[in-house]
Amino acid sequence: MRKNQLIIALFQRFCWLDEGLQARLHDHGWPDVNRPQSMVMTNIVSGIVRPSDIARNMGLSRQAIHSTIGQMVKLGIVRLDVDPQDRRHMIVSLTALGAQMRADAQQAMDALTAQISDVLGQKEFDALLAALEADWGDNIAREPTPKKRRAAAA
């Protein structure tokens, strides 16, 4: 069994997809976005709209996400508003321009998906998607960090 290959293969294929998506968006005249900005867009489209939840989902600090969202606001593709259901929080949403970019991104992803299906064959593609969508069970909990031992007195 090739134990360490899964995370490497998944990451490489994720990068392949994201780079293909970004290239296609660039070819359609959209401003270049970096990977964190792309991931923020993915979270928004998935319904994760609070910056703190996006930060947690991406494993980044809230400060880093707010910086990324600020860059995206300057590009005009997202907006940041007070959450009408809980005024203590902010929510991020696509602007009209961001929604147009998202529509082009969906077309790009459709083309990339078709390319993968053509390369793998439909049966293998369906099996890949089914494996990725399957319930893999609970994530493995971390064991408590052992207390550091003091050096023995000399």
C-alpha positions as CSV (number, residue, x, y, z in Angstrom):
1,M,0.0,0.0,0.0
2,R,1.3,3.4,-0.9
3,K,0.6,5.2,2.4
4,N,1.7,8.7,1.7
5,Q,0.5,9.0,-1.9
6,L,-3.2,9.9,-1.3
7,I,-2.6,13.4,0.1
8,I,0.0,14.1,-2.5
9,A,-2.2,12.9,-5.4
10,L,-5.3,14.8,-4.1
11,F,-3.3,18.0,-3.7
12,Q,-1.7,17.7,-7.1
13,R,-5.1,17.1,-8.8
14,F,-6.6,20.0,-6.8
15,C,-3.8,22.3,-8.0
16,W,-4.3,21.0,-11.6
17,L,-8.0,21.9,-11.4
18,D,-7.5,25.3,-9.8
19,E,-4.8,26.2,-12.3
20,G,-7.0,25.1,-15.2
21,L,-9.9,27.1,-13.8
22,Q,-7.7,30.2,-13.3
23,A,-6.3,30.0,-16.8
24,R,-9.7,29.7,-18.4
25,L,-11.0,32.7,-16.4
26,H,-7.9,34.7,-17.4
27,D,-8.6,33.8,-21.0
28,H,-12.1,35.2,-20.6
29,G,-10.7,38.5,-19.4
30,W,-11.3,38.1,-15.7
31,P,-8.8,39.5,-13.2
32,D,-6.4,37.0,-11.9
33,V,-7.2,35.6,-8.4
34,N,-4.9,33.7,-6.2
35,R,-5.6,30.4,-4.6
36,P,-6.9,31.7,-1.3
37,Q,-9.3,34.0,-3.2
38,S,-10.4,31.1,-5.3
39,M,-11.1,29.1,-2.2
40,V,-13.1,31.9,-0.6
41,M,-15.2,31.9,-3.8
42,T,-15.7,28.2,-3.4
43,N,-16.8,28.5,0.2
44,I,-19.3,31.3,-0.7
45,V,-20.8,29.2,-3.5
46,S,-21.0,26.3,-1.0
47,G,-23.0,28.5,1.4
48,I,-20.2,29.2,3.9
49,V,-20.4,33.0,4.1
50,R,-19.1,34.2,7.5
51,P,-15.4,35.1,7.3
52,S,-14.7,33.2,10.6
53,D,-16.3,30.1,9.2
54,I,-14.4,30.4,5.9
55,A,-11.2,30.9,7.9
56,R,-11.9,27.7,10.0
57,N,-12.8,25.7,6.9
58,M,-9.6,26.7,5.1
59,G,-7.4,26.4,8.2
60,L,-6.3,30.0,8.1
61,S,-6.4,32.8,10.5
62,R,-9.4,35.2,10.5
63,Q,-6.9,38.0,9.8
64,A,-5.7,36.2,6.7
65,I,-9.2,35.7,5.5
66,H,-10.2,39.3,6.1
67,S,-7.2,40.4,4.1
68,T,-8.1,38.1,1.3
69,I,-11.7,39.2,1.3
70,G,-10.5,42.9,1.3
71,Q,-8.6,42.2,-1.8
72,M,-11.7,40.6,-3.4
73,V,-13.8,43.6,-2.4
74,K,-11.3,45.9,-4.2
75,L,-11.6,43.7,-7.3
76,G,-15.4,44.2,-7.1
77,I,-16.3,40.5,-7.0
78,V,-17.5,40.2,-3.4
79,R,-19.1,42.4,-0.8
80,L,-19.0,42.3,3.0
81,D,-22.2,43.2,4.9
82,V,-23.6,42.9,8.4
83,D,-25.4,39.6,8.8
84,P,-29.1,40.5,9.0
85,Q,-29.8,37.5,11.2
86,D,-27.0,38.3,13.7
87,R,-25.7,41.8,13.6
88,R,-22.6,40.8,15.6
89,H,-21.3,39.0,12.5
90,M,-20.4,39.9,8.9
91,I,-21.2,37.9,5.8
92,V,-19.5,37.9,2.4
93,S,-21.4,37.5,-0.8
94,L,-20.8,37.7,-4.5
95,T,-21.5,41.0,-6.3
96,A,-23.2,41.0,-9.7
97,L,-19.7,41.0,-11.2
98,G,-18.7,38.1,-8.9
99,A,-21.8,36.2,-10.0
100,Q,-20.8,36.7,-13.7
101,M,-17.3,35.4,-12.8
102,R,-18.8,32.4,-11.0
103,A,-21.0,31.6,-14.1
104,D,-17.8,31.6,-16.2
105,A,-16.0,29.5,-13.6
106,Q,-18.8,27.0,-13.7
107,Q,-18.5,26.7,-17.5
108,A,-14.7,26.2,-17.0
109,M,-15.2,23.5,-14.4
110,D,-17.7,21.8,-16.7
111,A,-15.0,21.8,-19.4
112,L,-12.4,20.5,-17.0
113,T,-14.7,17.8,-15.7
114,A,-15.4,16.7,-19.3
115,Q,-11.7,16.6,-20.0
116,I,-11.1,14.4,-16.9
117,S,-14.0,12.1,-17.9
118,D,-12.6,11.8,-21.4
119,V,-9.1,10.8,-20.1
120,L,-10.3,8.4,-17.5
121,G,-13.4,7.1,-19.2
122,Q,-16.9,7.6,-17.9
123,K,-16.9,4.5,-15.7
124,E,-13.7,5.4,-13.9
125,F,-14.7,9.0,-13.6
126,D,-18.0,8.0,-12.0
127,A,-16.1,5.7,-9.6
128,L,-13.7,8.5,-8.7
129,L,-16.5,10.9,-8.0
130,A,-18.4,8.3,-6.0
131,A,-15.3,7.6,-3.9
132,L,-14.7,11.3,-3.2
133,E,-18.4,11.8,-2.3
134,A,-18.6,8.7,-0.1
135,D,-18.9,9.1,3.7
136,W,-15.4,8.3,4.9
137,G,-16.5,8.2,8.6
138,D,-15.5,10.4,11.4
139,N,-12.2,12.2,11.1
140,I,-9.5,10.8,13.3
141,A,-9.3,12.8,16.6
142,R,-5.9,14.1,17.6
143,E,-4.4,12.5,20.7
144,P,-3.7,14.9,23.5
145,T,-0.3,16.5,23.3
146,P,1.9,14.9,25.9
147,K,3.2,17.2,28.6
148,K,6.8,18.2,28.1
149,R,9.1,16.4,30.4
150,R,11.6,18.4,32.4
151,A,15.2,17.6,32.0
152,A,16.5,15.5,34.9
153,A,18.4,17.6,37.5
154,A,22.2,16.9,37.2
